[in-house]
Amino acid sequence: MGAVNPAAVITDEWLRARTKPVGDCLVWQLSAAHGTQPTTKIGGRKGPMVLVRRVLWQRKHGQSMPRHVLAGVSCGTPLCVHEDHIVAIDRKELPDPAPEPPLNPQLLHAIGEADEPNEVLAARIRSTEAGVAALRLASAWRAPIHHHAVGA
Ligand SMILES: [Zn+2]
């Protein structure tokens, strides 16, 4: 059905072309959600956006990274995507849970327009998947309201 398996696309060779070795680390050279979570489109420009670390973790462990954990790195190198450095961080162990972003028209518009999965959008706007889902709902409710002038 044309679905692309990210783990099949992100090969060692693919990674080498998009990273720079720094010490033991492989530093991602392309875009990153919020400057911290390496992201890429899979299967061309129209393809889905994925979080590179999550895909690599999945490739190494043979299972999807659980939804309640975040993909971090043990080395502390920003944008490192070395598969041996990628660790699952339980959100509950984070010192400060990400606050829900305030609702504002720009944010709602951005969420309404975005075609990224919730987890990618959440990383970009520093929210949680549940937060993004709630915002998407709010944005959908507000989208197409047409006012008709009454008695004008
Ligand atoms: Zn590293």
Backbone and ligand atoms as CSV (ligand in chain L), in Angstrom:
chain,resi,resn,atom,element,x,y,z
A,1,MET,N,N,0.830,-1.202,0.000
A,1,MET,CA,C,0.000,0.000,0.000
A,1,MET,C,C,0.865,1.253,0.000
A,2,GLY,N,N,2.147,1.118,-0.415
A,2,GLY,CA,C,3.003,2.298,-0.472
A,2,GLY,C,C,3.493,2.758,0.892
A,3,ALA,N,N,3.135,2.046,1.947
A,3,ALA,CA,C,3.629,2.441,3.265
A,3,ALA,C,C,5.133,2.202,3.331
A,4,VAL,N,N,5.828,3.132,3.941
A,4,VAL,CA,C,7.277,3.024,4.005
A,4,VAL,C,C,7.671,2.611,5.416
A,5,ASN,N,N,8.555,1.637,5.498
A,5,ASN,CA,C,9.058,1.225,6.799
A,5,ASN,C,C,10.316,2.041,7.104
A,6,PRO,N,N,10.232,2.968,8.061
A,6,PRO,CA,C,11.381,3.837,8.327
A,6,PRO,C,C,12.641,3.045,8.664
A,7,ALA,N,N,12.466,1.930,9.377
A,7,ALA,CA,C,13.635,1.162,9.796
A,7,ALA,C,C,14.357,0.556,8.592
A,8,ALA,N,N,13.630,0.371,7.471
A,8,ALA,CA,C,14.266,-0.168,6.272
A,8,ALA,C,C,14.975,0.938,5.487
A,9,VAL,N,N,14.500,2.158,5.643
A,9,VAL,CA,C,15.094,3.286,4.914
A,9,VAL,C,C,16.367,3.770,5.602
A,10,ILE,N,N,16.321,3.831,6.943
A,10,ILE,CA,C,17.450,4.371,7.690
A,10,ILE,C,C,18.497,3.279,7.886
A,11,THR,N,N,19.374,3.160,6.898
A,11,THR,CA,C,20.450,2.182,6.959
A,11,THR,C,C,21.722,2.887,7.423
A,12,ASP,N,N,22.775,2.122,7.673
A,12,ASP,CA,C,24.040,2.721,8.099
A,12,ASP,C,C,24.560,3.695,7.042
A,13,GLU,N,N,24.401,3.279,5.776
A,13,GLU,CA,C,24.878,4.123,4.685
A,13,GLU,C,C,24.079,5.425,4.628
A,14,TRP,N,N,22.780,5.294,4.803
A,14,TRP,CA,C,21.880,6.453,4.811
A,14,TRP,C,C,22.307,7.414,5.922
A,15,LEU,N,N,22.616,6.837,7.089
A,15,LEU,CA,C,23.016,7.654,8.235
A,15,LEU,C,C,24.344,8.362,7.991
A,16,ARG,N,N,25.286,7.613,7.381
A,16,ARG,CA,C,26.616,8.201,7.146
A,16,ARG,C,C,26.514,9.466,6.307
A,17,ALA,N,N,25.560,9.479,5.368
A,17,ALA,CA,C,25.419,10.634,4.480
A,17,ALA,C,C,24.797,11.832,5.191
A,18,ARG,N,N,24.232,11.614,6.381
A,18,ARG,CA,C,23.510,12.690,7.061
A,18,ARG,C,C,24.066,13.032,8.429
A,19,THR,N,N,25.212,12.441,8.762
A,19,THR,CA,C,25.788,12.672,10.081
A,19,THR,C,C,27.271,12.967,9.945
A,20,LYS,N,N,27.834,13.470,11.028
A,20,LYS,CA,C,29.270,13.714,11.071
A,20,LYS,C,C,29.800,13.016,12.309
A,21,PRO,N,N,30.828,12.159,12.168
A,21,PRO,CA,C,31.378,11.529,13.367
A,21,PRO,C,C,32.124,12.560,14.209
A,22,VAL,N,N,31.786,12.625,15.482
A,22,VAL,CA,C,32.494,13.508,16.415
A,22,VAL,C,C,32.834,12.660,17.625
A,23,GLY,N,N,34.116,12.297,17.767
A,23,GLY,CA,C,34.482,11.356,18.827
A,23,GLY,C,C,33.763,10.043,18.579
A,24,ASP,N,N,33.092,9.547,19.602
A,24,ASP,CA,C,32.328,8.306,19.464
A,24,ASP,C,C,30.941,8.553,18.884
A,25,CYS,N,N,30.604,9.816,18.743
A,25,CYS,CA,C,29.217,10.154,18.412
A,25,CYS,C,C,29.007,10.356,16.914
A,26,LEU,N,N,27.757,10.248,16.523
A,26,LEU,CA,C,27.341,10.540,15.154
A,26,LEU,C,C,26.386,11.720,15.242
A,27,VAL,N,N,26.851,12.867,14.802
A,27,VAL,CA,C,26.042,14.070,14.987
A,27,VAL,C,C,25.204,14.364,13.743
A,28,TRP,N,N,23.915,14.409,13.943
A,28,TRP,CA,C,22.934,14.653,12.888
A,28,TRP,C,C,23.154,16.027,12.272
A,29,GLN,N,N,23.146,16.089,10.931
A,29,GLN,CA,C,23.447,17.341,10.244
A,29,GLN,C,C,22.201,18.026,9.663
A,30,LEU,N,N,21.063,17.377,9.764
A,30,LEU,CA,C,19.871,17.962,9.139
A,30,LEU,C,C,18.907,18.509,10.195
A,31,SER,N,N,17.648,18.602,9.834
A,31,SER,CA,C,16.724,19.305,10.712
A,31,SER,C,C,16.398,18.504,11.972
A,32,ALA,N,N,16.056,19.250,13.003
A,32,ALA,CA,C,15.714,18.632,14.271
A,32,ALA,C,C,14.538,19.377,14.872
A,33,ALA,N,N,13.582,18.618,15.366
A,33,ALA,CA,C,12.432,19.247,16.008
A,33,ALA,C,C,12.930,20.011,17.225
A,34,HIS,N,N,12.579,21.258,17.271
A,34,HIS,CA,C,12.972,22.127,18.362
A,34,HIS,C,C,14.482,22.162,18.579
A,35,GLY,N,N,15.226,21.824,17.552
A,35,GLY,CA,C,16.677,21.875,17.651
A,35,GLY,C,C,17.283,20.752,18.472
A,36,THR,N,N,16.454,19.818,18.944
A,36,THR,CA,C,17.005,18.774,19.814
A,36,THR,C,C,16.674,17.363,19.356
A,37,GLN,N,N,15.599,17.178,18.605
A,37,GLN,CA,C,15.192,15.832,18.200
A,37,GLN,C,C,15.352,15.682,16.687
A,38,PRO,N,N,16.404,14.964,16.248
A,38,PRO,CA,C,16.616,14.788,14.804
A,38,PRO,C,C,15.371,14.214,14.112
A,39,THR,N,N,14.962,14.873,13.029
A,39,THR,CA,C,13.787,14.411,12.291
A,39,THR,C,C,14.140,14.263,10.820
A,40,THR,N,N,13.387,13.430,10.130
A,40,THR,CA,C,13.583,13.293,8.694
A,40,THR,C,C,12.279,12.860,8.056
A,41,LYS,N,N,12.152,13.170,6.781
A,41,LYS,CA,C,11.021,12.644,6.033
A,41,LYS,C,C,11.461,11.338,5.387
A,42,ILE,N,N,10.573,10.375,5.404
A,42,ILE,CA,C,10.867,9.052,4.856
A,42,ILE,C,C,10.077,8.888,3.563
A,43,GLY,N,N,10.760,8.422,2.521
A,43,GLY,CA,C,10.047,8.145,1.280
A,43,GLY,C,C,9.707,9.390,0.489
A,44,GLY,N,N,10.616,10.375,0.499
A,44,GLY,CA,C,10.411,11.549,-0.342
A,44,GLY,C,C,9.698,12.680,0.378
A,45,ARG,N,N,9.506,13.764,-0.379
A,45,ARG,CA,C,8.973,14.984,0.208
A,45,ARG,C,C,7.593,14.814,0.816
A,46,LYS,N,N,6.809,13.925,0.247
A,46,LYS,CA,C,5.444,13.740,0.747
A,46,LYS,C,C,5.390,12.687,1.854
A,47,GLY,N,N,6.529,12.101,2.143
A,47,GLY,CA,C,6.537,11.014,3.108
A,47,GLY,C,C,6.307,11.499,4.526
A,48,PRO,N,N,6.058,10.562,5.421
A,48,PRO,CA,C,5.834,10.936,6.815
A,48,PRO,C,C,7.118,11.428,7.476
A,49,MET,N,N,6.950,12.308,8.454
A,49,MET,CA,C,8.074,12.811,9.234
A,49,MET,C,C,8.293,11.852,10.400
A,50,VAL,N,N,9.522,11.445,10.622
A,50,VAL,CA,C,9.786,10.536,11.743
A,50,VAL,C,C,10.909,11.095,12.599
A,51,LEU,N,N,10.957,10.626,13.835
A,51,LEU,CA,C,12.046,10.977,14.740
A,51,LEU,C,C,13.145,9.930,14.555
A,52,VAL,N,N,14.302,10.389,14.119
A,52,VAL,CA,C,15.381,9.473,13.746
A,52,VAL,C,C,15.795,8.565,14.903
A,53,ARG,N,N,15.891,9.134,16.104
A,53,ARG,CA,C,16.339,8.310,17.236
A,53,ARG,C,C,15.355,7.179,17.540
A,54,ARG,N,N,14.064,7.467,17.402
A,54,ARG,CA,C,13.075,6.425,17.690
A,54,ARG,C,C,13.197,5.280,16.689
A,55,VAL,N,N,13.438,5.651,15.434
A,55,VAL,CA,C,13.567,4.616,14.402
A,55,VAL,C,C,14.813,3.766,14.662
A,56,LEU,N,N,15.905,4.420,15.028
A,56,LEU,CA,C,17.150,3.675,15.269
A,56,LEU,C,C,17.023,2.770,16.492
A,57,TRP,N,N,16.335,3.255,17.484
A,57,TRP,CA,C,16.127,2.439,18.687
A,57,TRP,C,C,15.320,1.205,18.323
A,58,GLN,N,N,14.294,1.436,17.492
A,58,GLN,CA,C,13.444,0.334,17.032
A,58,GLN,C,C,14.262,-0.673,16.229
A,59,ARG,N,N,15.157,-0.148,15.378
A,59,ARG,CA,C,15.971,-1.015,14.532
A,59,ARG,C,C,16.887,-1.889,15.395
A,60,LYS,N,N,17.445,-1.285,16.437
A,60,LYS,CA,C,18.382,-2.020,17.280
A,60,LYS,C,C,17.676,-3.041,18.175
A,61,HIS,N,N,16.511,-2.633,18.696
A,61,HIS,CA,C,15.842,-3.481,19.682
A,61,HIS,C,C,14.768,-4.381,19.075
A,62,GLY,N,N,14.470,-4.163,17.792
A,62,GLY,CA,C,13.495,-5.020,17.129
A,62,GLY,C,C,12.069,-4.808,17.602
A,63,GLN,N,N,11.810,-3.679,18.220
A,63,GLN,CA,C,10.444,-3.354,18.645
A,63,GLN,C,C,10.304,-1.845,18.692
A,64,SER,N,N,9.068,-1.370,18.599
A,64,SER,CA,C,8.849,0.066,18.647
A,64,SER,C,C,9.197,0.592,20.021
A,65,MET,N,N,9.725,1.804,20.048
A,65,MET,CA,C,9.975,2.442,21.328
A,65,MET,C,C,8.614,2.715,21.981
A,66,PRO,N,N,8.465,2.313,23.235
A,66,PRO,CA,C,7.161,2.522,23.884
A,66,PRO,C,C,6.747,3.993,23.825
A,67,ARG,N,N,5.454,4.210,23.706
A,67,ARG,CA,C,4.975,5.579,23.510
A,67,ARG,C,C,5.234,6.474,24.712
A,68,HIS,N,N,5.321,5.887,25.900
A,68,HIS,CA,C,5.468,6.737,27.084
A,68,HIS,C,C,6.907,7.155,27.335
A,69,VAL,N,N,7.841,6.712,26.490
A,69,VAL,CA,C,9.225,7.125,26.716
A,69,VAL,C,C,9.688,8.066,25.605
A,70,LEU,N,N,10.682,8.863,25.972
A,70,LEU,CA,C,11.286,9.783,25.019
A,70,LEU,C,C,12.621,9.205,24.579
A,71,ALA,N,N,13.037,9.550,23.343
A,71,ALA,CA,C,14.327,9.103,22.846
A,71,ALA,C,C,15.385,10.137,23.204
A,72,GLY,N,N,16.285,9.750,24.090
A,72,GLY,CA,C,17.385,10.630,24.457
A,72,GLY,C,C,18.695,9.936,24.136
A,73,VAL,N,N,19.816,10.571,24.538
A,73,VAL,CA,C,21.112,9.932,24.336
A,73,VAL,C,C,21.882,9.897,25.644
A,74,SER,N,N,22.630,8.808,25.825
A,74,SER,CA,C,23.385,8.646,27.061
A,74,SER,C,C,24.633,9.512,27.065
A,75,CYS,N,N,25.118,9.888,25.860
A,75,CYS,CA,C,26.373,10.635,25.776
A,75,CYS,C,C,26.188,12.120,26.060
A,76,GLY,N,N,24.961,12.611,25.947
A,76,GLY,CA,C,24.722,14.029,26.188
A,76,GLY,C,C,25.080,14.923,25.014
A,77,THR,N,N,25.533,14.330,23.901
A,77,THR,CA,C,25.878,15.138,22.733
A,77,THR,C,C,24.603,15.567,22.018
A,78,PRO,N,N,24.403,16.883,21.874
A,78,PRO,CA,C,23.189,17.316,21.183
A,78,PRO,C,C,23.168,16.739,19.767
A,79,LEU,N,N,22.040,16.236,19.353
A,79,LEU,CA,C,21.830,15.726,18.001
A,79,LEU,C,C,22.605,14.449,17.679
A,80,CYS,N,N,23.160,13.781,18.696
A,80,CYS,CA,C,23.814,12.501,18.434
A,80,CYS,C,C,22.747,11.467,18.068
A,81,VAL,N,N,23.026,10.667,17.015
A,81,VAL,CA,C,22.092,9.604,16.636
A,81,VAL,C,C,22.804,8.252,16.576
A,82,HIS,N,N,23.905,8.128,17.311
A,82,HIS,CA,C,24.600,6.839,17.365
A,82,HIS,C,C,23.685,5.838,18.068
A,83,GLU,N,N,23.435,4.701,17.396
A,83,GLU,CA,C,22.416,3.806,17.958
A,83,GLU,C,C,22.791,3.274,19.349
A,84,ASP,N,N,24.097,3.178,19.624
A,84,ASP,CA,C,24.493,2.694,20.954
A,84,ASP,C,C,24.308,3.759,22.040
A,85,HIS,N,N,24.095,4.988,21.628
A,85,HIS,CA,C,23.951,6.076,22.606
A,85,HIS,C,C,22.491,6.424,22.872
A,86,ILE,N,N,21.601,5.866,22.033
A,86,ILE,CA,C,20.186,6.230,22.169
A,86,ILE,C,C,19.550,5.449,23.308
A,87,VAL,N,N,18.937,6.166,24.203
A,87,VAL,CA,C,18.300,5.527,25.351
A,87,VAL,C,C,16.850,5.979,25.464
A,88,ALA,N,N,16.048,5.093,26.027
A,88,ALA,CA,C,14.651,5.438,26.276
A,88,ALA,C,C,14.570,6.108,27.638
A,89,ILE,N,N,14.019,7.297,27.660
A,89,ILE,CA,C,13.883,8.021,28.919
A,89,ILE,C,C,12.410,8.069,29.283
A,90,ASP,N,N,12.112,7.523,30.458
A,90,ASP,CA,C,10.727,7.557,30.906
A,90,ASP,C,C,10.355,8.990,31.247
A,91,ARG,N,N,9.230,9.434,30.692
A,91,ARG,CA,C,8.822,10.822,30.957
A,91,ARG,C,C,8.707,11.092,32.448
A,92,LYS,N,N,8.325,10.051,33.197
A,92,LYS,CA,C,8.120,10.251,34.637
A,92,LYS,C,C,9.435,10.556,35.352
A,93,GLU,N,N,10.566,10.162,34.703
A,93,GLU,CA,C,11.857,10.408,35.338
A,93,GLU,C,C,12.406,11.784,34.986
A,94,LEU,N,N,11.749,12.466,34.082
A,94,LEU,CA,C,12.211,13.810,33.742
A,94,LEU,C,C,11.916,14.735,34.915
A,95,PRO,N,N,12.865,15.629,35.199
A,95,PRO,CA,C,12.697,16.491,36.364
A,95,PRO,C,C,11.460,17.379,36.252
A,96,ASP,N,N,11.217,17.887,35.049
A,96,ASP,CA,C,10.127,18.836,34.892
A,96,ASP,C,C,9.313,18.451,33.678
A,97,PRO,N,N,8.102,17.987,33.879
A,97,PRO,CA,C,7.310,17.641,32.703
A,97,PRO,C,C,7.068,18.877,31.853
A,98,ALA,N,N,7.072,18.672,30.534
A,98,ALA,CA,C,6.876,19.805,29.645
A,98,ALA,C,C,5.513,20.428,29.900
A,99,PRO,N,N,5.481,21.720,30.116
A,99,PRO,CA,C,4.186,22.355,30.345
A,99,PRO,C,C,3.386,22.392,29.058
A,100,GLU,N,N,2.092,22.360,29.163
A,100,GLU,CA,C,1.272,22.492,27.969
A,100,GLU,C,C,1.475,23.903,27.426
A,101,PRO,N,N,1.628,24.008,26.116
A,101,PRO,CA,C,1.804,25.354,25.571
A,101,PRO,C,C,0.503,26.128,25.709
A,102,PRO,N,N,0.614,27.439,25.885
A,102,PRO,CA,C,-0.615,28.222,25.985
A,102,PRO,C,C,-1.355,28.202,24.655
A,103,LEU,N,N,-2.650,28.218,24.722
A,103,LEU,CA,C,-3.445,28.258,23.491
A,103,LEU,C,C,-3.367,29.656,22.906
A,104,ASN,N,N,-2.884,29.748,21.701
A,104,ASN,CA,C,-2.956,31.037,21.032
A,104,ASN,C,C,-3.262,30.776,19.564
A,105,PRO,N,N,-3.763,31.784,18.866
A,105,PRO,CA,C,-4.223,31.561,17.485
A,105,PRO,C,C,-3.129,31.019,16.571
A,106,GLN,N,N,-1.891,31.522,16.715
A,106,GLN,CA,C,-0.815,31.051,15.841
A,106,GLN,C,C,-0.549,29.565,16.050
A,107,LEU,N,N,-0.509,29.180,17.331
A,107,LEU,CA,C,-0.226,27.783,17.651
A,107,LEU,C,C,-1.346,26.890,17.120
A,108,LEU,N,N,-2.567,27.321,17.333
A,108,LEU,CA,C,-3.691,26.525,16.850
A,108,LEU,C,C,-3.650,26.392,15.340
A,109,HIS,N,N,-3.306,27.491,14.679
A,109,HIS,CA,C,-3.232,27.458,13.225
A,109,HIS,C,C,-2.145,26.473,12.784
A,110,ALA,N,N,-0.978,26.566,13.431
A,110,ALA,CA,C,0.151,25.693,13.085
A,110,ALA,C,C,-0.240,24.235,13.269
A,111,ILE,N,N,-0.970,23.959,14.337
A,111,ILE,CA,C,-1.365,22.581,14.604
A,111,ILE,C,C,-2.397,22.115,13.581
A,112,GLY,N,N,-3.302,23.012,13.202
A,112,GLY,CA,C,-4.302,22.675,12.195
A,112,GLY,C,C,-3.669,22.361,10.852
A,113,GLU,N,N,-2.568,23.057,10.536
A,113,GLU,CA,C,-1.910,22.888,9.246
A,113,GLU,C,C,-0.958,21.697,9.233
A,114,ALA,N,N,-0.429,21.340,10.392
A,114,ALA,CA,C,0.647,20.363,10.457
A,114,ALA,C,C,0.177,18.987,10.028
A,115,ASP,N,N,1.021,18.283,9.274
A,115,ASP,CA,C,0.676,16.915,8.905
A,115,ASP,C,C,1.626,15.934,9.582
A,116,GLU,N,N,2.265,16.405,10.644
A,116,GLU,CA,C,3.208,15.529,11.346
A,116,GLU,C,C,2.456,14.638,12.340
A,117,PRO,N,N,3.035,13.482,12.652
A,117,PRO,CA,C,2.426,12.671,13.719
A,117,PRO,C,C,2.460,13.442,15.034
A,118,ASN,N,N,1.560,13.104,15.942
A,118,ASN,CA,C,1.495,13.796,17.226
A,118,ASN,C,C,2.834,13.839,17.933
A,119,GLU,N,N,3.581,12.730,17.884
A,119,GLU,CA,C,4.827,12.689,18.665
A,119,GLU,C,C,5.853,13.663,18.112
A,120,VAL,N,N,5.844,13.866,16.784
A,120,VAL,CA,C,6.795,14.794,16.176
A,120,VAL,C,C,6.404,16.218,16.526
A,121,LEU,N,N,5.123,16.494,16.387
A,121,LEU,CA,C,4.623,17.821,16.712
A,121,LEU,C,C,4.859,18.130,18.190
A,122,ALA,N,N,4.669,17.130,19.025
A,122,ALA,CA,C,4.862,17.324,20.466
A,122,ALA,C,C,6.298,17.732,20.765
A,123,ALA,N,N,7.249,17.077,20.096
A,123,ALA,CA,C,8.652,17.412,20.323
A,123,ALA,C,C,8.919,18.835,19.836
A,124,ARG,N,N,8.266,19.211,18.727
A,124,ARG,CA,C,8.515,20.526,18.145
A,124,ARG,C,C,7.976,21.639,19.024
A,125,ILE,N,N,6.826,21.440,19.602
A,125,ILE,CA,C,6.247,22.528,20.397
A,125,ILE,C,C,6.399,22.268,21.884
A,126,ARG,N,N,7.287,21.341,22.238
A,126,ARG,CA,C,7.566,21.053,23.642
A,126,ARG,C,C,6.295,20.697,24.391
A,127,SER,N,N,5.513,19.809,23.826
A,127,SER,CA,C,4.316,19.367,24.518
A,127,SER,C,C,4.345,17.852,24.594
A,128,THR,N,N,3.256,17.262,25.029
A,128,THR,CA,C,3.145,15.810,25.074
A,128,THR,C,C,2.217,15.372,23.956
A,129,GLU,N,N,2.235,14.086,23.639
A,129,GLU,CA,C,1.338,13.587,22.592
A,129,GLU,C,C,-0.113,13.846,22.979
A,130,ALA,N,N,-0.424,13.660,24.248
A,130,ALA,CA,C,-1.803,13.897,24.700
A,130,ALA,C,C,-2.144,15.374,24.552
A,131,GLY,N,N,-1.163,16.220,24.856
A,131,GLY,CA,C,-1.380,17.654,24.726
A,131,GLY,C,C,-1.657,18.032,23.284
A,132,VAL,N,N,-0.870,17.451,22.367
A,132,VAL,CA,C,-1.046,17.739,20.943
A,132,VAL,C,C,-2.410,17.247,20.467
A,133,ALA,N,N,-2.795,16.059,20.913
A,133,ALA,CA,C,-4.088,15.517,20.502
A,133,ALA,C,C,-5.210,16.457,20.944
A,134,ALA,N,N,-5.097,16.972,22.158
A,134,ALA,CA,C,-6.117,17.891,22.676
A,134,ALA,C,C,-6.126,19.189,21.872
A,135,LEU,N,N,-4.924,19.670,21.550
A,135,LEU,CA,C,-4.835,20.912,20.777
A,135,LEU,C,C,-5.391,20.722,19.371
A,136,ARG,N,N,-5.134,19.539,18.805
A,136,ARG,CA,C,-5.644,19.280,17.454
A,136,ARG,C,C,-7.161,19.298,17.458
A,137,LEU,N,N,-7.717,18.733,18.508
A,137,LEU,CA,C,-9.165,18.716,18.628
A,137,LEU,C,C,-9.674,20.154,18.726
A,138,ALA,N,N,-9.012,20.929,19.568
A,138,ALA,CA,C,-9.418,22.327,19.745
A,138,ALA,C,C,-9.311,23.065,18.425
A,139,SER,N,N,-8.239,22.800,17.689
A,139,SER,CA,C,-8.025,23.495,16.430
A,139,SER,C,C,-9.080,23.089,15.406
A,140,ALA,N,N,-9.463,21.799,15.396
A,140,ALA,CA,C,-10.471,21.344,14.452
A,140,ALA,C,C,-11.816,21.998,14.748
A,141,TRP,N,N,-12.106,22.142,16.038
A,141,TRP,CA,C,-13.373,22.767,16.415
A,141,TRP,C,C,-13.451,24.196,15.919
A,142,ARG,N,N,-12.307,24.866,15.910
A,142,ARG,CA,C,-12.335,26.287,15.577
A,142,ARG,C,C,-12.166,26.550,14.105
A,143,ALA,N,N,-11.823,25.526,13.333
A,143,ALA,CA,C,-11.418,25.787,11.955
A,143,ALA,C,C,-12.452,26.546,11.102
A,144,PRO,N,N,-13.401,25.852,10.483
A,144,PRO,CA,C,-14.180,26.584,9.474
A,144,PRO,C,C,-15.486,27.136,10.015
A,145,ILE,N,N,-15.419,28.302,10.571
A,145,ILE,CA,C,-16.657,28.912,11.050
A,145,ILE,C,C,-17.007,30.068,10.104
A,146,HIS,N,N,-18.144,29.955,9.450
A,146,HIS,CA,C,-18.547,31.017,8.528
A,146,HIS,C,C,-19.695,31.805,9.137
A,147,HIS,N,N,-19.452,33.046,9.319
A,147,HIS,CA,C,-20.501,33.896,9.874
A,147,HIS,C,C,-21.333,34.489,8.748
A,148,HIS,N,N,-22.593,34.354,8.880
A,148,HIS,CA,C,-23.463,34.990,7.886
A,148,HIS,C,C,-24.076,36.224,8.525
A,149,ALA,N,N,-24.008,37.281,7.822
A,149,ALA,CA,C,-24.590,38.518,8.337
A,149,ALA,C,C,-26.103,38.318,8.439
A,150,VAL,N,N,-26.610,38.664,9.567
A,150,VAL,CA,C,-28.043,38.483,9.784
A,150,VAL,C,C,-28.726,39.851,9.744
A,151,GLY,N,N,-29.687,39.961,8.884
A,151,GLY,CA,C,-30.492,41.181,8.809
A,151,GLY,C,C,-29.705,42.397,8.370
A,152,ALA,N,N,-28.591,42.185,7.643
A,152,ALA,CA,C,-27.787,43.340,7.256
A,152,ALA,C,C,-28.334,43.997,5.978
L,1,ZN,ZN,ZN,26.671,10.098,21.197
